[in-house]
Amino acid sequence: ELEKVAGEAQATAEARREKLVDMSITIQAKAGDEGKLFGSIGTADIAEAIVAAGVEIGRSEVRLPEGAFRQVGEYSVLVHLHTDVNTEITLVIEAE
């Protein structure tokens, strides 16, 4: 029974990964002249943008090993959906 539940969880994670493959998320934030953000873009902001794009995801599934983003630019973000299911999305941070 536990294997069945684990299999279903992994299948659900695989289905969500298919929706996230090659996804590009754009977040606009206030920034100074040199591209430095006033504040930062963290896991909650990224998860919120992904949910707005139509894929259910939790804040804890977004991995930022180097911390929050503080510069305008394009980044690759790791999304950990299940023990064996990871994918990357492209995050573009633009100045407002």
KOLGU-4560 file (N, C-alpha, C; in nm, 3 decimals, padded with zeros to 5 digits):
<recs>
<n_xx: 00.081 n_yy: -00.119 n_zz: 00.000 ca_xx: 00.000 ca_yy: 00.000 ca_zz: 00.000 c_xx: 00.087 c_yy: 00.127 c_zz: 00.000 mol: A seq: 1 type: GLU>
<n_xx: 00.196 n_yy: 00.124 n_zz: 00.078 ca_xx: 00.286 ca_yy: 00.239 ca_zz: 00.081 c_xx: 00.352 c_yy: 00.261 c_zz: -00.055 mol: A seq: 2 type: LEU>
<n_xx: 00.386 n_yy: 00.152 n_zz: -00.123 ca_xx: 00.446 ca_yy: 00.164 ca_zz: -00.256 c_xx: 00.348 c_yy: 00.228 c_zz: -00.353 mol: A seq: 3 type: GLU>
<n_xx: 00.221 n_yy: 00.195 n_zz: -00.341 ca_xx: 00.118 ca_yy: 00.252 ca_zz: -00.428 c_xx: 00.110 c_yy: 00.404 c_zz: -00.407 mol: A seq: 4 type: LYS>
<n_xx: 00.108 n_yy: 00.445 n_zz: -00.281 ca_xx: 00.101 ca_yy: 00.588 ca_zz: -00.248 c_xx: 00.226 c_yy: 00.660 c_zz: -00.300 mol: A seq: 5 type: VAL>
<n_xx: 00.342 n_yy: 00.599 n_zz: -00.278 ca_xx: 00.468 ca_yy: 00.659 ca_zz: -00.325 c_xx: 00.469 c_yy: 00.668 c_zz: -00.477 mol: A seq: 6 type: ALA>
<n_xx: 00.418 n_yy: 00.566 n_zz: -00.545 ca_xx: 00.412 ca_yy: 00.567 ca_zz: -00.691 c_xx: 00.321 c_yy: 00.676 c_zz: -00.743 mol: A seq: 7 type: GLY>
<n_xx: 00.207 n_yy: 00.695 n_zz: -00.675 ca_xx: 00.114 ca_yy: 00.802 ca_zz: -00.715 c_xx: 00.177 c_yy: 00.940 c_zz: -00.694 mol: A seq: 8 type: GLU>
<n_xx: 00.248 n_yy: 00.958 n_zz: -00.584 ca_xx: 00.314 ca_yy: 01.086 ca_zz: -00.556 c_xx: 00.419 c_yy: 01.116 c_zz: -00.662 mol: A seq: 9 type: ALA>
<n_xx: 00.494 n_yy: 01.014 n_zz: -00.702 ca_xx: 00.596 ca_yy: 01.034 ca_zz: -00.804 c_xx: 00.532 c_yy: 01.062 c_zz: -00.940 mol: A seq: 10 type: GLN>
<n_xx: 00.423 n_yy: 00.993 n_zz: -00.971 ca_xx: 00.353 ca_yy: 01.017 ca_zz: -01.097 c_xx: 00.298 c_yy: 01.159 c_zz: -01.104 mol: A seq: 11 type: ALA>
<n_xx: 00.245 n_yy: 01.208 n_zz: -00.993 ca_xx: 00.195 ca_yy: 01.346 ca_zz: -00.987 c_xx: 00.309 c_yy: 01.445 c_zz: -01.007 mol: A seq: 12 type: THR>
<n_xx: 00.423 n_yy: 01.418 n_zz: -00.943 ca_xx: 00.541 ca_yy: 01.504 ca_zz: -00.958 c_xx: 00.591 c_yy: 01.504 c_zz: -01.102 mol: A seq: 13 type: ALA>
<n_xx: 00.590 n_yy: 01.387 n_zz: -01.166 ca_xx: 00.633 ca_yy: 01.377 ca_zz: -01.307 c_xx: 00.541 c_yy: 01.460 c_zz: -01.396 mol: A seq: 14 type: GLU>
<n_xx: 00.411 n_yy: 01.455 n_zz: -01.371 ca_xx: 00.315 ca_yy: 01.532 ca_zz: -01.451 c_xx: 00.339 c_yy: 01.682 c_zz: -01.434 mol: A seq: 15 type: ALA>
<n_xx: 00.368 n_yy: 01.725 n_zz: -01.310 ca_xx: 00.397 ca_yy: 01.867 ca_zz: -01.288 c_xx: 00.528 c_yy: 01.907 c_zz: -01.354 mol: A seq: 16 type: ARG>
<n_xx: 00.627 n_yy: 01.815 n_zz: -01.355 ca_xx: 00.754 ca_yy: 01.846 ca_zz: -01.419 c_xx: 00.734 c_yy: 01.869 c_zz: -01.569 mol: A seq: 17 type: ARG>
<n_xx: 00.647 n_yy: 01.790 n_zz: -01.631 ca_xx: 00.620 ca_yy: 01.808 ca_zz: -01.774 c_xx: 00.568 c_yy: 01.949 c_zz: -01.804 mol: A seq: 18 type: GLU>
<n_xx: 00.487 n_yy: 02.003 n_zz: -01.714 ca_xx: 00.435 ca_yy: 02.139 ca_zz: -01.732 c_xx: 00.544 c_yy: 02.244 c_zz: -01.713 mol: A seq: 19 type: LYS>
<n_xx: 00.645 n_yy: 02.213 n_zz: -01.629 ca_xx: 00.749 ca_yy: 02.310 ca_zz: -01.597 c_xx: 00.867 c_yy: 02.309 c_zz: -01.694 mol: A seq: 20 type: LEU>
<n_xx: 00.883 n_yy: 02.200 n_zz: -01.771 ca_xx: 00.996 ca_yy: 02.190 ca_zz: -01.863 c_xx: 00.993 c_yy: 02.307 c_zz: -01.961 mol: A seq: 21 type: VAL>
<n_xx: 01.106 n_yy: 02.373 n_zz: -01.976 ca_xx: 01.121 ca_yy: 02.488 ca_zz: -02.066 c_xx: 01.035 c_yy: 02.607 c_zz: -02.028 mol: A seq: 22 type: ASP>
<n_xx: 00.986 n_yy: 02.612 n_zz: -01.903 ca_xx: 00.907 ca_yy: 02.726 ca_zz: -01.859 c_xx: 00.998 c_yy: 02.845 c_zz: -01.830 mol: A seq: 23 type: MET>
<n_xx: 00.951 n_yy: 02.961 n_zz: -01.869 ca_xx: 01.024 ca_yy: 03.084 ca_zz: -01.840 c_xx: 00.930 c_yy: 03.177 c_zz: -01.765 mol: A seq: 24 type: SER>
<n_xx: 00.973 n_yy: 03.222 n_zz: -01.649 ca_xx: 00.894 ca_yy: 03.310 ca_zz: -01.563 c_xx: 00.960 c_yy: 03.447 c_zz: -01.563 mol: A seq: 25 type: ILE>
<n_xx: 00.880 n_yy: 03.552 n_zz: -01.581 ca_xx: 00.933 ca_yy: 03.688 ca_zz: -01.575 c_xx: 00.873 c_yy: 03.759 c_zz: -01.454 mol: A seq: 26 type: THR>
<n_xx: 00.959 n_yy: 03.817 n_zz: -01.373 ca_xx: 00.916 ca_yy: 03.892 ca_zz: -01.256 c_xx: 00.971 c_yy: 04.034 c_zz: -01.270 mol: A seq: 27 type: ILE>
<n_xx: 00.884 n_yy: 04.132 n_zz: -01.252 ca_xx: 00.929 ca_yy: 04.270 ca_zz: -01.257 c_xx: 00.945 c_yy: 04.322 c_zz: -01.115 mol: A seq: 28 type: GLN>
<n_xx: 01.055 n_yy: 04.391 n_zz: -01.091 ca_xx: 01.084 ca_yy: 04.444 ca_zz: -00.958 c_xx: 01.149 c_yy: 04.582 c_zz: -00.971 mol: A seq: 29 type: ALA>
<n_xx: 01.135 n_yy: 04.659 n_zz: -00.866 ca_xx: 01.199 ca_yy: 04.791 ca_zz: -00.867 c_xx: 01.350 c_yy: 04.772 c_zz: -00.856 mol: A seq: 30 type: LYS>
<n_xx: 01.423 n_yy: 04.845 n_zz: -00.942 ca_xx: 01.568 ca_yy: 04.832 ca_zz: -00.944 c_xx: 01.632 c_yy: 04.968 c_zz: -00.967 mol: A seq: 31 type: ALA>
<n_xx: 01.755 n_yy: 04.980 n_zz: -00.922 ca_xx: 01.832 ca_yy: 05.103 ca_zz: -00.941 c_xx: 01.892 c_yy: 05.108 c_zz: -01.080 mol: A seq: 32 type: GLY>
<n_xx: 01.969 n_yy: 05.213 n_zz: -01.107 ca_xx: 02.029 ca_yy: 05.234 ca_zz: -01.239 c_xx: 02.124 c_yy: 05.122 c_zz: -01.279 mol: A seq: 33 type: ASP>
<n_xx: 02.192 n_yy: 05.062 n_zz: -01.184 ca_xx: 02.293 ca_yy: 04.960 ca_zz: -01.216 c_xx: 02.236 c_yy: 04.818 c_zz: -01.214 mol: A seq: 34 type: GLU>
<n_xx: 02.104 n_yy: 04.804 n_zz: -01.205 ca_xx: 02.043 ca_yy: 04.672 ca_zz: -01.207 c_xx: 02.029 c_yy: 04.606 c_zz: -01.071 mol: A seq: 35 type: GLY>
<n_xx: 02.066 n_yy: 04.676 n_zz: -00.967 ca_xx: 02.053 ca_yy: 04.621 ca_zz: -00.832 c_xx: 01.910 c_yy: 04.641 c_zz: -00.785 mol: A seq: 36 type: LYS>
<n_xx: 01.847 n_yy: 04.532 n_zz: -00.736 ca_xx: 01.708 ca_yy: 04.539 ca_zz: -00.693 c_xx: 01.695 c_yy: 04.609 c_zz: -00.558 mol: A seq: 37 type: LEU>
<n_xx: 01.582 n_yy: 04.677 n_zz: -00.541 ca_xx: 01.546 ca_yy: 04.731 ca_zz: -00.410 c_xx: 01.475 c_yy: 04.616 c_zz: -00.340 mol: A seq: 38 type: PHE>
<n_xx: 01.546 n_yy: 04.541 n_zz: -00.260 ca_xx: 01.492 ca_yy: 04.420 ca_zz: -00.199 c_xx: 01.551 c_yy: 04.299 c_zz: -00.271 mol: A seq: 39 type: GLY>
<n_xx: 01.475 n_yy: 04.189 n_zz: -00.275 ca_xx: 01.524 ca_yy: 04.069 ca_zz: -00.342 c_xx: 01.407 c_yy: 03.985 c_zz: -00.391 mol: A seq: 40 type: SER>
<n_xx: 01.438 n_yy: 03.890 n_zz: -00.478 ca_xx: 01.339 ca_yy: 03.794 ca_zz: -00.528 c_xx: 01.375 c_yy: 03.660 c_zz: -00.466 mol: A seq: 41 type: ILE>
<n_xx: 01.285 n_yy: 03.606 n_zz: -00.384 ca_xx: 01.311 ca_yy: 03.480 ca_zz: -00.314 c_xx: 01.217 c_yy: 03.368 c_zz: -00.357 mol: A seq: 42 type: GLY>
<n_xx: 01.218 n_yy: 03.261 n_zz: -00.279 ca_xx: 01.140 ca_yy: 03.142 ca_zz: -00.313 c_xx: 00.990 c_yy: 03.171 c_zz: -00.318 mol: A seq: 43 type: THR>
<n_xx: 00.939 n_yy: 03.253 n_zz: -00.227 ca_xx: 00.796 ca_yy: 03.283 ca_zz: -00.225 c_xx: 00.754 c_yy: 03.357 c_zz: -00.352 mol: A seq: 44 type: ALA>
<n_xx: 00.836 n_yy: 03.453 n_zz: -00.396 ca_xx: 00.805 ca_yy: 03.529 ca_zz: -00.517 c_xx: 00.805 c_yy: 03.438 c_zz: -00.640 mol: A seq: 45 type: ASP>
<n_xx: 00.902 n_yy: 03.349 n_zz: -00.647 ca_xx: 00.914 ca_yy: 03.259 ca_zz: -00.762 c_xx: 00.797 c_yy: 03.160 c_zz: -00.763 mol: A seq: 46 type: ILE>
<n_xx: 00.765 n_yy: 03.102 n_zz: -00.648 ca_xx: 00.653 ca_yy: 03.007 ca_zz: -00.639 c_xx: 00.522 c_yy: 03.075 c_zz: -00.677 mol: A seq: 47 type: ALA>
<n_xx: 00.503 n_yy: 03.198 n_zz: -00.632 ca_xx: 00.382 ca_yy: 03.274 ca_zz: -00.664 c_xx: 00.371 c_yy: 03.298 c_zz: -00.815 mol: A seq: 48 type: GLU>
<n_xx: 00.482 n_yy: 03.328 n_zz: -00.881 ca_xx: 00.482 ca_yy: 03.351 ca_zz: -01.025 c_xx: 00.452 c_yy: 03.222 c_zz: -01.102 mol: A seq: 49 type: ALA>
<n_xx: 00.503 n_yy: 03.109 n_zz: -01.053 ca_xx: 00.477 ca_yy: 02.980 ca_zz: -01.118 c_xx: 00.330 c_yy: 02.943 c_zz: -01.103 mol: A seq: 50 type: ILE>
<n_xx: 00.273 n_yy: 02.965 n_zz: -00.985 ca_xx: 00.130 ca_yy: 02.937 ca_zz: -00.963 c_xx: 00.046 c_yy: 03.025 c_zz: -01.054 mol: A seq: 51 type: VAL>
<n_xx: 00.084 n_yy: 03.151 n_zz: -01.069 ca_xx: 00.013 ca_yy: 03.244 ca_zz: -01.157 c_xx: 00.019 c_yy: 03.196 c_zz: -01.303 mol: A seq: 52 type: ALA>
<n_xx: 00.125 n_yy: 03.123 n_zz: -01.338 ca_xx: 00.140 ca_yy: 03.070 ca_zz: -01.473 c_xx: 00.062 c_yy: 02.940 c_zz: -01.492 mol: A seq: 53 type: ALA>
<n_xx: 00.000 n_yy: 02.890 n_zz: -01.384 ca_xx: -00.089 ca_yy: 02.775 ca_zz: -01.398 c_xx: -00.037 c_yy: 02.641 c_zz: -01.349 mol: A seq: 54 type: GLY>
<n_xx: 00.074 n_yy: 02.639 n_zz: -01.276 ca_xx: 00.126 ca_yy: 02.513 ca_zz: -01.222 c_xx: 00.131 c_yy: 02.524 c_zz: -01.070 mol: A seq: 55 type: VAL>
<n_xx: 00.061 n_yy: 02.432 n_zz: -01.003 ca_xx: 00.061 ca_yy: 02.434 ca_zz: -00.857 c_xx: 00.198 c_yy: 02.393 c_zz: -00.804 mol: A seq: 56 type: GLU>
<n_xx: 00.253 n_yy: 02.476 n_zz: -00.718 ca_xx: 00.386 ca_yy: 02.448 ca_zz: -00.662 c_xx: 00.395 c_yy: 02.515 c_zz: -00.525 mol: A seq: 57 type: ILE>
<n_xx: 00.468 n_yy: 02.454 n_zz: -00.436 ca_xx: 00.487 ca_yy: 02.511 ca_zz: -00.303 c_xx: 00.619 c_yy: 02.585 c_zz: -00.294 mol: A seq: 58 type: GLY>
<n_xx: 00.624 n_yy: 02.680 n_zz: -00.203 ca_xx: 00.746 ca_yy: 02.759 ca_zz: -00.183 c_xx: 00.866 c_yy: 02.669 c_zz: -00.149 mol: A seq: 59 type: ARG>
<n_xx: 00.841 n_yy: 02.562 n_zz: -00.073 ca_xx: 00.950 ca_yy: 02.474 ca_zz: -00.031 c_xx: 01.009 c_yy: 02.394 c_zz: -00.146 mol: A seq: 60 type: SER>
<n_xx: 00.939 n_yy: 02.390 n_zz: -00.259 ca_xx: 00.989 ca_yy: 02.313 ca_zz: -00.375 c_xx: 01.086 c_yy: 02.393 c_zz: -00.461 mol: A seq: 61 type: GLU>
<n_xx: 01.093 n_yy: 02.523 n_zz: -00.439 ca_xx: 01.186 ca_yy: 02.609 ca_zz: -00.514 c_xx: 01.318 c_yy: 02.611 c_zz: -00.438 mol: A seq: 62 type: VAL>
<n_xx: 01.428 n_yy: 02.576 n_zz: -00.506 ca_xx: 01.559 ca_yy: 02.569 ca_zz: -00.440 c_xx: 01.648 c_yy: 02.683 c_zz: -00.487 mol: A seq: 63 type: ARG>
<n_xx: 01.698 n_yy: 02.759 n_zz: -00.391 ca_xx: 01.793 ca_yy: 02.868 ca_zz: -00.419 c_xx: 01.915 c_yy: 02.848 c_zz: -00.330 mol: A seq: 64 type: LEU>
<n_xx: 02.008 n_yy: 02.760 n_zz: -00.370 ca_xx: 02.124 ca_yy: 02.730 ca_zz: -00.285 c_xx: 02.213 c_yy: 02.851 c_zz: -00.259 mol: A seq: 65 type: PRO>
<n_xx: 02.211 n_yy: 02.949 n_zz: -00.348 ca_xx: 02.295 ca_yy: 03.067 ca_zz: -00.331 c_xx: 02.218 c_yy: 03.185 c_zz: -00.273 mol: A seq: 66 type: GLU>
<n_xx: 02.094 n_yy: 03.161 n_zz: -00.230 ca_xx: 02.013 ca_yy: 03.267 ca_zz: -00.170 c_xx: 01.928 c_yy: 03.341 c_zz: -00.271 mol: A seq: 67 type: GLY>
<n_xx: 01.859 n_yy: 03.442 n_zz: -00.223 ca_xx: 01.768 ca_yy: 03.520 ca_zz: -00.306 c_xx: 01.845 c_yy: 03.601 c_zz: -00.411 mol: A seq: 68 type: ALA>
<n_xx: 01.774 n_yy: 03.634 n_zz: -00.520 ca_xx: 01.834 ca_yy: 03.712 ca_zz: -00.628 c_xx: 01.823 c_yy: 03.861 c_zz: -00.596 mol: A seq: 69 type: PHE>
<n_xx: 01.932 n_yy: 03.934 n_zz: -00.619 ca_xx: 01.935 ca_yy: 04.077 ca_zz: -00.588 c_xx: 01.973 c_yy: 04.162 c_zz: -00.710 mol: A seq: 70 type: ARG>
<n_xx: 01.984 n_yy: 04.100 n_zz: -00.827 ca_xx: 02.023 ca_yy: 04.172 ca_zz: -00.949 c_xx: 01.922 c_yy: 04.143 c_zz: -01.060 mol: A seq: 71 type: GLN>
<n_xx: 01.904 n_yy: 04.237 n_zz: -01.150 ca_xx: 01.826 ca_yy: 04.215 ca_zz: -01.270 c_xx: 01.904 c_yy: 04.116 c_zz: -01.357 mol: A seq: 72 type: VAL>
<n_xx: 01.834 n_yy: 04.026 n_zz: -01.426 ca_xx: 01.903 ca_yy: 03.932 ca_zz: -01.514 c_xx: 01.822 c_yy: 03.806 c_zz: -01.537 mol: A seq: 73 type: GLY>
<n_xx: 01.888 n_yy: 03.708 n_zz: -01.600 ca_xx: 01.825 ca_yy: 03.579 ca_zz: -01.630 c_xx: 01.896 c_yy: 03.471 c_zz: -01.550 mol: A seq: 74 type: GLU>
<n_xx: 01.818 n_yy: 03.388 n_zz: -01.482 ca_xx: 01.873 ca_yy: 03.286 ca_zz: -01.395 c_xx: 01.806 c_yy: 03.151 c_zz: -01.419 mol: A seq: 75 type: TYR>
<n_xx: 01.877 n_yy: 03.046 n_zz: -01.385 ca_xx: 01.822 ca_yy: 02.911 ca_zz: -01.388 c_xx: 01.789 c_yy: 02.873 c_zz: -01.244 mol: A seq: 76 type: SER>
<n_xx: 01.664 n_yy: 02.828 n_zz: -01.221 ca_xx: 01.618 ca_yy: 02.797 ca_zz: -01.086 c_xx: 01.581 c_yy: 02.649 c_zz: -01.079 mol: A seq: 77 type: VAL>
<n_xx: 01.633 n_yy: 02.580 n_zz: -00.979 ca_xx: 01.603 ca_yy: 02.439 ca_zz: -00.957 c_xx: 01.470 c_yy: 02.425 c_zz: -00.885 mol: A seq: 78 type: LEU>
<n_xx: 01.384 n_yy: 02.336 n_zz: -00.936 ca_xx: 01.257 ca_yy: 02.305 ca_zz: -00.872 c_xx: 01.260 c_yy: 02.157 c_zz: -00.834 mol: A seq: 79 type: VAL>
<n_xx: 01.246 n_yy: 02.130 n_zz: -00.705 ca_xx: 01.253 ca_yy: 01.994 ca_zz: -00.651 c_xx: 01.111 c_yy: 01.948 c_zz: -00.619 mol: A seq: 80 type: HIS>
<n_xx: 01.052 n_yy: 01.866 n_zz: -00.707 ca_xx: 00.912 ca_yy: 01.826 ca_zz: -00.694 c_xx: 00.891 c_yy: 01.699 c_zz: -00.613 mol: A seq: 81 type: LEU>
<n_xx: 00.993 n_yy: 01.613 n_zz: -00.610 ca_xx: 00.982 ca_yy: 01.484 ca_zz: -00.542 c_xx: 01.125 c_yy: 01.435 c_zz: -00.523 mol: A seq: 82 type: HIS>
<n_xx: 01.143 n_yy: 01.333 n_zz: -00.442 ca_xx: 01.277 ca_yy: 01.281 ca_zz: -00.416 c_xx: 01.355 c_yy: 01.255 c_zz: -00.544 mol: A seq: 83 type: THR>
<n_xx: 01.289 n_yy: 01.198 n_zz: -00.644 ca_xx: 01.356 ca_yy: 01.164 ca_zz: -00.770 c_xx: 01.318 c_yy: 01.255 c_zz: -00.886 mol: A seq: 84 type: ASP>
<n_xx: 01.244 n_yy: 01.361 n_zz: -00.861 ca_xx: 01.195 ca_yy: 01.446 ca_zz: -00.970 c_xx: 01.240 c_yy: 01.591 c_zz: -00.949 mol: A seq: 85 type: VAL>
<n_xx: 01.333 n_yy: 01.634 n_zz: -01.033 ca_xx: 01.382 ca_yy: 01.772 ca_zz: -01.032 c_xx: 01.373 c_yy: 01.828 c_zz: -01.173 mol: A seq: 86 type: ASN>
<n_xx: 01.361 n_yy: 01.959 n_zz: -01.183 ca_xx: 01.364 ca_yy: 02.025 ca_zz: -01.313 c_xx: 01.416 c_yy: 02.166 c_zz: -01.292 mol: A seq: 87 type: THR>
<n_xx: 01.445 n_yy: 02.233 n_zz: -01.400 ca_xx: 01.489 ca_yy: 02.373 ca_zz: -01.391 c_xx: 01.397 c_yy: 02.459 c_zz: -01.474 mol: A seq: 88 type: GLU>
<n_xx: 01.374 n_yy: 02.580 n_zz: -01.425 ca_xx: 01.299 ca_yy: 02.679 ca_zz: -01.501 c_xx: 01.390 c_yy: 02.801 c_zz: -01.521 mol: A seq: 89 type: ILE>
<n_xx: 01.354 n_yy: 02.883 n_zz: -01.616 ca_xx: 01.429 ca_yy: 03.007 ca_zz: -01.641 c_xx: 01.355 c_yy: 03.121 c_zz: -01.574 mol: A seq: 90 type: THR>
<n_xx: 01.425 n_yy: 03.197 n_zz: -01.493 ca_xx: 01.369 ca_yy: 03.313 ca_zz: -01.426 c_xx: 01.432 c_yy: 03.439 c_zz: -01.486 mol: A seq: 91 type: LEU>
<n_xx: 01.347 n_yy: 03.529 n_zz: -01.533 ca_xx: 01.395 ca_yy: 03.657 ca_zz: -01.586 c_xx: 01.346 c_yy: 03.766 c_zz: -01.492 mol: A seq: 92 type: VAL>
<n_xx: 01.441 n_yy: 03.842 n_zz: -01.438 ca_xx: 01.405 ca_yy: 03.953 ca_zz: -01.349 c_xx: 01.429 c_yy: 04.081 c_zz: -01.427 mol: A seq: 93 type: ILE>
<n_xx: 01.321 n_yy: 04.160 n_zz: -01.442 ca_xx: 01.329 ca_yy: 04.286 ca_zz: -01.517 c_xx: 01.303 c_yy: 04.403 c_zz: -01.425 mol: A seq: 94 type: GLU>
<n_xx: 01.361 n_yy: 04.517 n_zz: -01.458 ca_xx: 01.336 ca_yy: 04.639 ca_zz: -01.382 c_xx: 01.199 c_yy: 04.696 c_zz: -01.421 mol: A seq: 95 type: ALA>
<n_xx: 01.128 n_yy: 04.746 n_zz: -01.323 ca_xx: 00.997 ca_yy: 04.808 ca_zz: -01.352 c_xx: 01.013 c_yy: 04.942 c_zz: -01.417 mol: A seq: 96 type: GLU>
</recs>
